[in-house]
Amino acid sequence: MMAITVPYASFRKRYWAVFCSSLGLAFFMFGVAPLTGIIFSKQFNIERSEVTMFRPVNPLENAS
């Protein structure tokens, strides 16, 4: 049977464990998996506008 028809058949035969697990599988296959593809294919263009300037520190400067 195809994954989409299993929840319907198991609901009619009152196989509740099979119905719940196949419904979860169908939700994942047709809902979550396509959404993760959309999320991870998005490219973010991050531009840095600030430049951090460091000044050299002499460790012996403060030793008295």
C-alpha angles and dihedrals in degrees: 000000000000117000093246095056097048096078091052094048094045091048091053092049092042096237094153098180091052091044094053096045094045091047089053091048092049091049090052095045096047101029118024100033096055091045093054089053090054093047096049095043092060112106118212119210106207117183122193113216101172123075117201113220118207123199122207115255122207107215092206093054095086097037108105 
